[in-house]
Amino acid sequence: MMNTQLPTNPHDIKDLVRLALLEDIDTGDHSTLSCVPALGVNQAHLLVKQDGVIAGVEVAMLIFEVAARVYGFDIPEIDVRIQDGFQVKKGDIVLTVKGSSQLILMAERLVLNVMQRMSGIATYTSQMAALIADLPVKLLDTRKTTPNFRLFEKMAAKIGGAHNHRMGLYDMIMLKDNHIDYAGGISAAIAKTNDYLKQTGKDLRIEVETRNLTEVDEVLRNGRVQVIMLDNFSLEDLKEAVRRIDGRFETEASGNITERTIRQVALTGVDGISSGAIIHQARSLDLSLKAY
């Protein structure tokens, strides 16, 4: 029988899995319940149909476990043959699962949806990271993620070689253009932010976005931040900004980062390069779960 306790924590991966199962199964997987024996036991393997980087193996194992507990099945046996982060080729078998036939069918689509998406992100991220792997710069992910799927997408970006930036609005302060404009300018935004942190006793890093060298100079006069974002700067201005900042603050380049530009941006000397594209432009990797 289904455990009807509703998920409560959007930052807890098990709650996210339970919610996704509820979204898909709701009153019951009637396709399975109508024709598959309740006591049937079978096995299936996860088959790779496209070359890439595999991601989501640990999540798949968790999905099977959570589904078993929620719907009253024994936890299936899973044999993992390829771990997260490894290159895979068409025809590879990532894992095998043996257990309740009904459980396998009920969890199948969620396992595939998560792993295909995560593997696509890990594959694209690894390609971008490889372009700057020999340089002292970090590839950073962003908050440009799918609602209620951020944990999985950021896990995949990390597996692919990126560094997780902030998880949300709650764990770092980032003063972007709209914050600055609404606050009355860079100096006012920095001053008010530091006052806020002092008043609330919060210990959060501050990053401020700049749109040109004049704004960079204003941040340098104010200080009291940890990171300066250089948004949509030309290569020449990036180099000049890095020269002016001179290691006093961390630097992050952002805006229109592609495979064609990422190495040139990295060569300007910035500490980090943020890319929303590694998540929102990634294509899912083709996988299937096949009975055998």
ABEGO torsion letter per residue (X at the ends): XBBABBBABAABAAAAAAAAAAAAAEAEBAAAAAABBAABBBBBBBBBABBEBBBGAAAAAAAAAAAAAAAGBBBBBBBBABBBGBBBBBGBBABBBBEBAAAAAAAAAAAAAAAAAAAAAAAAAAAAAAAAAABBBBBBBBABBBBGAAAAAAAAAAAAGBBBBBABAAABBBBBAAAAAAAGEAAAAAAAAAAAAAAAGBBBBBBBBBABAAAAAAAAAAEGBABBBBBGBBAAAAAAAAAAAGGABBBBBBEGBBAAAAAAAAAAGBABBBBAAAAAABBBBBBBBBBX
